[in-house]
């Protein structure tokens, strides 16, 4: 139940956050209940509209430290969240023109982590 509340809170924050945001082409994208094994990385490719702010959030299960990195179409790092808070990462970045970004979730710990990822 707590996990469902966290996922719903993440979706609401990402979609209706205090910053004026628009986001992914085709609307909000969710990958719910994704597993990431210890010391592994998962990449997602998402197209964002240009001239708007984008927001990406990750909520994990507290079983290991998750980090979030955002790369533009040229492989440049444009945003990241590498705090030691195990269960939550969030980044906001400005998309200058429509392009596909890579959203990289990294598990820094040895344990499997179950997480949700959302974009606005």
TARAVEN-V408351 format. One record per pair of residues at least 12 apart in sequence whose C-alpha atoms are under 7 Angstrom apart, sorted by the first residue. I is the first residue (numbers start at 1). GAP is how many residues later the second one is. If there is no record, write none. Layout:
BEGIN
I | GAP
I | GAP
END
This chain:
BEGIN
7 | 52
7 | 109
10 | 47
11 | 107
14 | 41
14 | 42
14 | 43
14 | 105
14 | 106
15 | 105
20 | 33
21 | 31
21 | 32
21 | 33
22 | 30
22 | 31
22 | 32
22 | 98
23 | 25
23 | 26
23 | 29
23 | 30
23 | 31
23 | 32
23 | 96
23 | 97
24 | 22
24 | 23
24 | 24
24 | 25
24 | 95
24 | 96
25 | 22
25 | 23
25 | 24
27 | 93
28 | 91
28 | 92
29 | 89
29 | 90
30 | 87
30 | 88
30 | 89
31 | 85
31 | 86
31 | 87
32 | 83
32 | 84
32 | 85
33 | 81
33 | 82
33 | 83
34 | 80
34 | 81
34 | 82
35 | 77
35 | 78
35 | 79
35 | 80
36 | 71
36 | 76
36 | 77
36 | 78
37 | 74
37 | 75
37 | 76
38 | 69
38 | 70
38 | 71
38 | 72
38 | 73
38 | 74
39 | 68
39 | 69
39 | 70
39 | 71
40 | 66
40 | 67
41 | 63
41 | 64
41 | 65
41 | 66
42 | 62
42 | 63
42 | 64
43 | 59
43 | 60
43 | 61
43 | 62
44 | 58
44 | 59
44 | 60
45 | 55
45 | 56
45 | 57
45 | 58
46 | 54
46 | 55
46 | 56
47 | 51
47 | 52
47 | 53
47 | 54
48 | 50
48 | 51
48 | 52
49 | 46
49 | 48
49 | 49
50 | 45
50 | 46
50 | 47
50 | 48
51 | 44
51 | 45
51 | 46
52 | 42
52 | 43
53 | 39
53 | 40
53 | 41
53 | 42
54 | 38
54 | 39
54 | 40
54 | 41
54 | 66
55 | 36
55 | 37
55 | 38
55 | 64
55 | 65
56 | 34
56 | 35
56 | 36
56 | 62
56 | 63
56 | 64
57 | 32
57 | 33
57 | 34
57 | 60
57 | 61
57 | 62
58 | 30
58 | 31
58 | 32
58 | 57
58 | 58
58 | 59
58 | 60
59 | 28
59 | 29
59 | 30
59 | 56
59 | 57
59 | 58
60 | 27
60 | 28
60 | 53
60 | 54
60 | 55
60 | 56
61 | 26
61 | 52
61 | 53
61 | 54
62 | 24
62 | 25
63 | 48
63 | 49
63 | 50
64 | 22
64 | 43
64 | 44
64 | 45
64 | 47
64 | 49
65 | 19
65 | 20
65 | 21
65 | 42
65 | 43
65 | 44
66 | 20
66 | 21
66 | 39
66 | 40
66 | 41
66 | 42
67 | 14
67 | 15
67 | 22
67 | 38
67 | 39
67 | 40
68 | 12
68 | 13
68 | 14
68 | 21
68 | 36
68 | 37
68 | 38
69 | 12
69 | 34
69 | 35
69 | 36
70 | 31
70 | 32
70 | 33
70 | 34
71 | 30
71 | 31
71 | 32
72 | 28
72 | 29
72 | 30
73 | 26
73 | 27
73 | 28
79 | 12
79 | 14
END
